[in-house]
């Protein structure tokens, strides 16, 4: 993990750190399992940001004004959130066209969240397919 991201996560409560680290590990695992190449990990707009060639940026953060959850952000001009809502209507809470809201007590597993992350990481090859190939 890059030092800048480690330092950012260290400013958060323990439960937020646990969840952010779990989602980070899931992003890296999904990229590796799908042979998507190196994951660029950086801070964008003060938030942990992940990108692979051919994908769209995934950002995630915890904010004090919404202390019971973290948000996983996707580019709002993609069809990602719209597709996630269609496929996983009852699985997640959403914030507009931008984010999946993950409660701090959530157990992070491959399943639906991993699938959503995979669609974002492969977005440019999926964007012309119905339901992004889901």
N, C-alpha and C positions, 0 to 999 in steps of 0.2 A: 504494500500500500504506500502510495506517495506520502511524504511527510506532511504536505499541506492538507491532505484529506484526513490523515490521522490527527493532526492538530485541530481541525474543524470538528471532527467527531468527538474529540476529547472534551469539548465545551458543552456537550449535551448530557442529559441525564442517562444513567446506566441502561435503562430499558430502551431508550431511543438508540443508543450506541449499539446494543445487541441486535436490534432490528435492522438498522442500517448496514451493519456488518454482514448479517445473514443475507440481505438482499444483494449486497455487493458480491458475496460469494456465489449466489445464484446467477447473477449476470455473467461472472467469469466462467462458471460451469457451463452455462448455456452456450456461450461463445466457443468454448473448447469442444463441447459435444457436437456442435454443428460446423466445426472447422472454419470458423469465421475470421481467424487470424487474431492478431494482437488487439487487445482492448486498450484504447486510449483513455486513461483515467486522469482527470484534472478537476479543478474548481472552475465553474462557470457561474457567474452571478452569485458567487459565494456558496454554491451548492455542489455537492459531489456529482460529477458528470462522467458518463461512459459512452463510448462510441467505437464502432468498428467500421471498416471500409464497407460500403454498401448498406449501412444501416442509418438510423436516425438517432439523435442524441437522447439518452435516458438520463434524467437528473433526479436526485432524491434529496430530501431534507426534512428536518424536524424544526418546527417553529414554536417559540414560547406562547404565541397567541392561540395555538391549537395544540396543547401539550399532550393530548391523549392519542395522537397518531403521527405517523410520518406520511409524506406524500411522495409518490413516484410520478415524476412529470415526463410528459411526452410532447413533442412538437405539436402545437394546437392546429397547424394547417395540414396535418396528416389525417388519415381516416382511422388512426389507431384507437382512440377512445370510443369513437362511434362503433367500431367493430367489437371492441371489448364489451361494450354495453349490450350488444346484440348476442354475443356468445355467452358471456358471463354476467347476465342481468342480475342474478341474486348473489353472486359470489363476492362482489366488491361494492364499496361506495365510491362514487366518482365526484370529482370537482370539475364541473363544466366540461370543456373539450381538452382539458390539460392534464388531469391527474387521476391516478388511482389512490384512494385514501386507505392506508393500512393501519388498523388499530395497534397500539403498542404491545398488546398481549397476543397478537397473531402469531401462529406457528408458521414459519416460512418453509414451504415445501415446493418441490418441482411443479406439480400440477398446473392449475390455472395461471398463477403468477408467472411461472417459468414459461408457459406458452405465450403469454402477453409480452414478456421480455424478448422471447425468440422472434416474435413478429416485428418488434421494433428494431432488433439487431439485423434483421433480414429485410427491412422495409422496402428498399429500392427494388428488390427482385419480386416483391409481393404486391406492390401498390396497385397494379393493374388487374389483379385477380379478385373475383367476388369474395367478400369477407376475408380478404388478404390471404386467400388460400387455406383458411381454417377449415 
